[in-house]
Amino acid sequence: MTRDILLAQSFRGGLVESCYYGAIAVVDADQKIVFAAGDVTTPVFPRSTVKALQALPLVTEGAADLFAFPEEALALACASHQGEPAHIATVSDMLARLGLDHTALECGTHYPLDTKATRALVALGQEACSLHNCCSGKHAGFISLACATHQKTQGYIHPDHPVMRHIAHTLAKMTQTPHTETNRGIDGCSIPTWAIPLPALALGFARFATGTHLSADQATAAKRLQNAISAHPFMIAGSGQFDTLVMQALAPRVFTKMGAEGVMTIALPEQGLGIALKCRSGHIQAAEAAAAAMIQRFGKIESPVLEHFMAKKLKNWNGTEIGEILVAHDLIT
């Protein structure tokens, strides 16, 4: 087995406290591996990184137009949002256009990931509901797809539901990798997630970025989703989050999407490249540091926001600076 590479290190008091290892694949739309480091063959669960690919049928099957979703809704369908007021208002509007409310969502409930939003909710004496789930926008998209294609909305999260079968087919086509029961797990929001190698995941985003080897309607849908996210990067994540900050500064030259357990995907439309990486320990900040370095290196972009994540200052609860997370030197040379 190929050994993983060092992605980043955390420092405290000038000394290395932790080291984070993983793998990276950079692929073009013709499946050429431009760069690979670490163990890129072992399948990984992409988790939330593939939400934009999962949203393609929302556009290709006409649901986005049938329900006249604004760009903010299309961006939210691709999002792992923080549960801030704009996110909740948008997903509520999506459901209202279907004649439904939050009870139609089958993603589960948690409090907003944004601390201020949670405090505001508690201050009002309100409980969290499924709207606050970071995947509620994606799920509203799935429900709208069910409505547009005349399928029942109940049970849309299950692998044998027509919506999930459509999603599996789309992901398999985009990544050129089977999505079957043999590599299937259950994601945090209860829909299926399929483990695939990093080059396959990167391929999906190279094709998403360029439209190459996609049908005309899929290529148009991919471009439409990219435009929506570029115009409304706040919807894709939220305040202070990597995806939002990077795309606020660099979209449409860069598309990024984080996933749970240290998985990150990147699309670079100008270069025609897709990038997928996995921090093996699941450390998100190390994955962000490596992702920023890959954007700089392969996107040929210099930006303060990338530098911020490649050398991120760490503070304690008193706000005292106590160290930093630094991207591995080999990733930027």
C-alpha positions as CSV (number, residue, x, y, z in Angstrom):
1,M,0.0,0.0,0.0
2,T,1.2,3.5,-0.9
3,R,2.0,5.5,2.2
4,D,0.1,8.7,2.9
5,I,1.8,12.0,2.8
6,L,2.1,14.7,5.4
7,L,-0.6,17.3,4.7
8,A,-0.2,19.7,7.7
9,Q,1.2,20.1,11.2
10,S,-0.1,21.9,14.2
11,F,2.4,23.8,16.4
12,R,2.2,24.9,20.0
13,G,4.9,27.0,21.6
14,G,7.0,26.6,18.5
15,L,6.9,22.8,18.8
16,V,5.1,20.3,16.6
17,E,2.1,19.0,18.5
18,S,0.3,16.9,15.8
19,C,0.9,15.7,12.3
20,Y,-1.8,15.1,9.8
21,Y,-1.4,12.6,6.9
22,G,-3.6,11.9,3.9
23,A,-3.8,11.6,0.1
24,I,-4.5,13.9,-2.8
25,A,-5.5,13.4,-6.4
26,V,-5.7,16.0,-9.2
27,V,-7.4,14.8,-12.4
28,D,-8.6,16.3,-15.7
29,A,-11.9,15.6,-17.4
30,D,-10.3,12.9,-19.6
31,Q,-9.3,10.9,-16.5
32,K,-5.6,11.8,-16.7
33,I,-4.0,11.9,-13.3
34,V,-2.1,15.2,-13.2
35,F,-0.9,14.7,-9.6
36,A,-1.3,12.0,-7.0
37,A,0.3,11.7,-3.6
38,G,-0.4,9.3,-0.8
39,D,-2.8,6.3,-0.9
40,V,-5.3,7.4,-3.6
41,T,-6.6,3.9,-4.3
42,T,-8.3,3.1,-1.1
43,P,-12.0,4.2,-1.4
44,V,-13.2,7.0,0.8
45,F,-16.7,8.2,1.6
46,P,-17.0,11.6,-0.1
47,R,-19.7,12.6,2.3
48,S,-20.9,16.2,1.7
49,T,-18.3,17.0,-0.9
50,V,-20.6,15.7,-3.7
51,K,-23.7,17.8,-3.0
52,A,-23.2,19.8,-6.2
53,L,-23.2,16.6,-8.2
54,Q,-26.2,15.4,-6.3
55,A,-28.0,18.6,-7.3
56,L,-27.6,18.1,-11.0
57,P,-30.9,16.2,-11.4
58,L,-32.7,19.1,-9.6
59,V,-31.9,21.1,-12.8
60,T,-31.8,18.5,-15.5
61,E,-35.2,17.0,-14.6
62,G,-36.9,20.5,-14.5
63,A,-37.6,20.8,-10.8
64,A,-35.6,24.0,-10.4
65,D,-37.6,25.7,-13.2
66,L,-41.0,24.1,-12.3
67,F,-40.8,25.6,-8.8
68,A,-39.0,28.8,-9.9
69,F,-36.1,28.4,-7.5
70,P,-34.0,31.5,-7.2
71,E,-30.2,31.2,-7.4
72,E,-29.9,31.3,-3.6
73,A,-32.0,28.1,-3.5
74,L,-29.8,26.3,-6.1
75,A,-26.7,27.2,-4.1
76,L,-28.3,26.0,-0.9
77,A,-29.1,22.7,-2.5
78,C,-25.4,22.2,-2.8
79,A,-24.6,23.4,0.7
80,S,-23.5,22.3,4.1
81,H,-24.9,25.4,5.8
82,Q,-24.5,26.7,9.3
83,G,-28.1,27.3,10.0
84,E,-28.0,31.0,9.9
85,P,-31.2,33.1,9.3
86,A,-30.6,33.4,5.5
87,H,-30.1,29.7,5.2
88,I,-33.3,28.9,7.2
89,A,-35.3,31.4,5.2
90,T,-34.2,30.0,1.9
91,V,-34.9,26.3,2.7
92,S,-38.3,27.3,4.2
93,D,-39.1,29.1,1.0
94,M,-38.0,26.1,-1.1
95,L,-40.4,23.9,0.8
96,A,-43.2,26.4,0.7
97,R,-43.0,26.4,-3.1
98,L,-43.8,22.7,-2.9
99,G,-46.7,23.3,-0.6
100,L,-44.7,21.6,2.2
101,D,-43.0,22.5,5.4
102,H,-40.1,21.2,7.5
103,T,-41.9,18.0,8.5
104,A,-41.3,16.7,4.9
105,L,-37.5,16.7,5.6
106,E,-36.0,13.3,6.6
107,C,-32.5,14.6,7.4
108,G,-32.8,14.7,11.1
109,T,-32.4,17.6,13.5
110,H,-29.5,19.3,15.2
111,Y,-28.9,22.9,16.4
112,P,-27.3,25.3,14.0
113,L,-23.6,24.9,13.5
114,D,-23.3,28.6,13.8
115,T,-22.9,29.5,17.5
116,K,-24.7,32.9,17.1
117,A,-27.6,31.3,15.4
118,T,-27.9,28.7,18.1
119,R,-27.8,31.3,20.8
120,A,-30.5,33.3,19.1
121,L,-32.7,30.3,18.8
122,V,-32.3,29.5,22.5
123,A,-32.9,33.1,23.5
124,L,-36.2,32.9,21.8
125,G,-37.1,29.8,23.7
126,Q,-37.2,27.8,20.4
127,E,-36.1,24.2,19.7
128,A,-34.1,23.2,16.7
129,C,-35.9,21.4,13.9
130,S,-34.9,19.7,10.6
131,L,-34.6,23.1,8.9
132,H,-31.4,23.7,11.0
133,N,-29.8,20.5,9.8
134,C,-26.8,21.5,7.7
135,C,-28.1,19.3,4.8
136,S,-31.7,20.6,4.8
137,G,-31.1,22.5,1.5
138,K,-29.9,19.4,-0.2
139,H,-32.9,17.5,1.1
140,A,-35.3,20.2,0.0
141,G,-33.8,19.7,-3.4
142,F,-34.4,15.9,-3.3
143,I,-38.0,16.5,-2.3
144,S,-38.5,18.9,-5.1
145,L,-37.1,16.3,-7.5
146,A,-39.6,13.8,-6.2
147,C,-42.5,16.2,-6.7
148,A,-41.4,17.2,-10.2
149,T,-41.1,13.6,-11.3
150,H,-44.4,12.5,-9.7
151,Q,-42.8,10.3,-7.0
152,K,-43.9,10.0,-3.4
153,T,-41.8,12.2,-1.1
154,Q,-42.0,9.9,1.9
155,G,-38.9,7.7,2.2
156,Y,-36.9,9.7,-0.4
157,I,-33.7,9.0,1.7
158,H,-33.8,5.2,1.1
159,P,-31.6,3.6,-1.6
160,D,-34.5,2.0,-3.4
161,H,-36.5,5.3,-3.8
162,P,-36.5,6.6,-7.4
163,V,-34.8,9.9,-6.2
164,M,-31.9,8.1,-4.6
165,R,-31.6,5.7,-7.6
166,H,-31.4,8.8,-9.8
167,I,-28.7,10.3,-7.5
168,A,-26.7,7.1,-7.5
169,H,-26.8,6.9,-11.4
170,T,-25.7,10.5,-11.6
171,L,-22.8,10.1,-9.3
172,A,-21.7,6.9,-11.0
173,K,-21.7,8.7,-14.4
174,M,-19.9,11.7,-13.1
175,T,-17.2,9.7,-11.4
176,Q,-17.1,6.7,-13.8
177,T,-17.3,4.5,-10.7
178,P,-20.0,2.0,-9.7
179,H,-22.3,3.1,-6.9
180,T,-24.0,-0.1,-5.6
181,E,-24.8,-1.8,-2.4
182,T,-21.2,-3.1,-2.2
183,N,-19.7,0.3,-1.6
184,R,-22.6,2.0,0.1
185,G,-22.9,3.4,3.6
186,I,-25.3,5.8,5.3
187,D,-24.5,9.4,5.6
188,G,-25.0,11.6,8.6
189,C,-28.2,13.0,7.1
190,S,-29.5,9.5,6.4
191,I,-29.1,9.3,2.6
192,P,-26.7,6.8,1.0
193,T,-23.0,7.6,0.6
194,W,-20.7,5.5,-1.6
195,A,-17.0,5.0,-1.0
196,I,-14.9,5.7,-4.1
197,P,-11.2,6.3,-4.8
198,L,-9.9,9.9,-4.8
199,P,-9.1,10.0,-8.5
200,A,-12.7,9.1,-9.3
201,L,-14.0,11.8,-7.0
202,A,-11.7,14.3,-8.5
203,L,-12.8,13.3,-12.0
204,G,-16.4,14.1,-11.1
205,F,-15.4,17.7,-10.3
206,A,-13.2,18.1,-13.4
207,R,-16.3,17.2,-15.4
208,F,-18.5,19.4,-13.3
209,A,-16.0,22.3,-13.8
210,T,-15.8,21.8,-17.6
211,G,-18.9,20.0,-18.8
212,T,-16.6,17.7,-20.7
213,H,-18.1,14.2,-21.5
214,L,-21.4,15.3,-20.0
215,S,-24.7,15.4,-21.9
216,A,-25.8,18.9,-23.0
217,D,-28.4,19.1,-20.2
218,Q,-25.9,18.0,-17.5
219,A,-23.3,20.5,-18.8
220,T,-25.8,23.3,-18.7
221,A,-27.0,22.2,-15.2
222,A,-23.4,22.1,-13.9
223,K,-22.7,25.6,-15.2
224,R,-26.0,26.9,-13.8
225,L,-25.1,25.5,-10.3
226,Q,-21.6,27.0,-10.5
227,N,-23.0,30.4,-11.4
228,A,-25.5,30.2,-8.5
229,I,-22.8,29.3,-6.0
230,S,-20.4,31.9,-7.3
231,A,-23.1,34.6,-7.0
232,H,-24.1,33.5,-3.5
233,P,-21.2,31.8,-1.8
234,F,-22.6,32.6,1.7
235,M,-25.3,30.0,1.0
236,I,-22.8,27.1,0.5
237,A,-21.6,27.2,4.1
238,G,-21.8,30.5,6.1
239,S,-19.9,32.9,8.2
240,G,-16.2,32.2,8.6
241,Q,-16.4,28.9,6.7
242,F,-13.7,27.8,4.3
243,D,-16.0,27.2,1.3
244,T,-17.7,30.6,1.7
245,L,-14.5,32.6,2.3
246,V,-12.6,31.0,-0.5
247,M,-15.4,31.5,-3.1
248,Q,-16.2,35.0,-1.9
249,A,-12.7,35.8,-2.8
250,L,-12.0,33.6,-5.8
251,A,-15.2,32.4,-7.5
252,P,-15.9,31.6,-10.3
253,R,-12.2,30.6,-10.8
254,V,-12.5,28.2,-7.9
255,F,-15.3,25.9,-6.5
256,T,-14.7,24.1,-3.2
257,K,-16.8,21.8,-1.1
258,M,-15.9,20.4,2.3
259,G,-17.1,17.1,3.6
260,A,-17.1,15.4,7.0
261,E,-14.1,13.4,8.2
262,G,-11.5,15.5,6.4
263,V,-12.6,15.1,2.7
264,M,-12.4,18.1,0.4
265,T,-13.1,18.6,-3.3
266,I,-12.1,21.4,-5.6
267,A,-13.0,22.4,-9.2
268,L,-10.8,24.7,-11.2
269,P,-12.7,25.5,-14.4
270,E,-10.0,27.6,-16.1
271,Q,-7.5,24.7,-15.7
272,G,-10.1,22.0,-16.3
273,L,-9.1,20.2,-13.2
274,G,-10.8,18.4,-10.3
275,I,-9.1,17.8,-7.0
276,A,-10.0,15.5,-4.2
277,L,-8.2,15.0,-0.9
278,K,-8.6,13.1,2.3
279,C,-7.0,13.8,5.7
280,R,-6.9,10.3,7.0
281,S,-7.6,11.3,10.6
282,G,-10.6,13.4,9.6
283,H,-9.1,16.7,10.8
284,I,-10.9,19.4,9.0
285,Q,-8.4,22.2,9.5
286,A,-5.6,20.1,8.1
287,A,-7.8,19.3,5.1
288,E,-8.5,23.0,4.6
289,A,-4.8,23.8,4.7
290,A,-4.0,21.2,2.1
291,A,-7.0,22.4,-0.1
292,A,-5.8,26.0,0.0
293,A,-2.3,24.8,-1.1
294,M,-3.8,22.8,-4.0
295,I,-5.8,25.8,-5.1
296,Q,-2.7,28.0,-5.0
297,R,-0.5,25.4,-6.8
298,F,-2.8,24.1,-9.5
299,G,-5.0,27.2,-9.9
300,K,-1.9,29.4,-10.0
301,I,-3.6,31.8,-7.6
302,E,-2.1,33.9,-4.9
303,S,-4.6,35.2,-2.4
304,P,-4.7,36.3,1.3
305,V,-7.5,33.9,2.0
306,L,-5.4,30.9,0.8
307,E,-2.5,32.1,2.9
308,H,-4.8,32.4,5.9
309,F,-5.8,28.7,5.7
310,M,-2.2,27.5,4.8
311,A,-0.9,29.1,8.0
312,K,-3.9,29.4,10.3
313,K,-3.4,30.9,13.7
314,L,-4.7,29.0,16.7
315,K,-6.1,30.8,19.7
316,N,-7.3,29.5,23.1
317,W,-10.6,30.4,24.8
318,N,-9.1,33.7,26.1
319,G,-8.3,34.7,22.6
320,T,-4.6,34.2,23.2
321,E,-2.6,33.1,20.1
322,I,-1.0,29.8,21.1
323,G,0.1,28.2,17.8
324,E,-0.8,27.6,14.2
325,I,-1.6,24.9,11.7
326,L,0.9,25.0,8.8
327,V,0.5,23.2,5.5
328,A,3.2,20.7,4.7
329,H,6.0,22.4,2.7
330,D,6.0,19.7,0.0
331,L,2.5,20.7,-1.0
332,I,3.5,24.2,-2.0
333,T,6.7,23.4,-3.9
